[in-house]
Amino acid sequence: MANNTRKPQSKPTIREWNGMPKNTITHPTQHVDPKYNGMAIMGDFNHPEIDWESVTTEKNINHSSQQFIDAIRDAYLHQHVTQPTRYRHGQNHNLLDLILTSSEDSVSNLEYHAGIALSL
């Protein structure tokens, strides 16, 4: 299990992806002990430009959002959060907090609750 938080203005380098080593997502099995049969990566990935219903973005191929989508697809990860996780007055609601797993069936009965504070 890995946890992640990405600031909106941050740009991942070639050696890292959202603060984690890039191959955590592109080669997830390198980071999973063989005695376990799955993995989960959770956190605020801060890609509001991704439409998670269709898993697409209108950004170009070099944009970090498109690269993030490509990395998720290449690693055969499943994204489970379906409702917005950030609400700010006067702004669009965004789905920023994600649960990525190696198994489509590994998350069930996901509950959504109101936030407890304003995020920065």
PEGILIN-V475380 format. One record per residue. N is the residue number from 1. RES is the residue in one letter. D_CENTER is the distance of its C-alpha to the mean C-alpha in whole Angstrom. Layout:
((N RES D_CENTER) (N RES D_CENTER))
This chain:
((1 M 13) (2 A 11) (3 N 10) (4 N 8) (5 T 9) (6 R 10) (7 K 13) (8 P 13) (9 Q 16) (10 S 15) (11 K 15) (12 P 14) (13 T 17) (14 I 17) (15 R 17) (16 E 14) (17 W 11) (18 N 9) (19 G 12) (20 M 12) (21 P 14) (22 K 13) (23 N 14) (24 T 12) (25 I 10) (26 T 13) (27 H 15) (28 P 14) (29 T 17) (30 Q 18) (31 H 17) (32 V 18) (33 D 21) (34 P 23) (35 K 25) (36 Y 21) (37 N 20) (38 G 16) (39 M 13) (40 A 10) (41 I 7) (42 M 7) (43 G 7) (44 D 7) (45 F 5) (46 N 8) (47 H 8) (48 P 11) (49 E 12) (50 I 10) (51 D 12) (52 W 10) (53 E 13) (54 S 14) (55 V 11) (56 T 13) (57 T 14) (58 E 17) (59 K 17) (60 N 19) (61 I 18) (62 N 18) (63 H 15) (64 S 12) (65 S 10) (66 Q 12) (67 Q 12) (68 F 8) (69 I 9) (70 D 12) (71 A 10) (72 I 8) (73 R 12) (74 D 14) (75 A 13) (76 Y 13) (77 L 10) (78 H 10) (79 Q 7) (80 H 10) (81 V 9) (82 T 12) (83 Q 13) (84 P 13) (85 T 12) (86 R 14) (87 Y 18) (88 R 20) (89 H 23) (90 G 24) (91 Q 21) (92 N 18) (93 H 16) (94 N 13) (95 L 9) (96 L 7) (97 D 7) (98 L 4) (99 I 6) (100 L 6) (101 T 10) (102 S 13) (103 S 15) (104 E 15) (105 D 17) (106 S 16) (107 V 15) (108 S 17) (109 N 19) (110 L 16) (111 E 17) (112 Y 17) (113 H 19) (114 A 20) (115 G 18) (116 I 21) (117 A 21) (118 L 20) (119 S 17) (120 L 18))
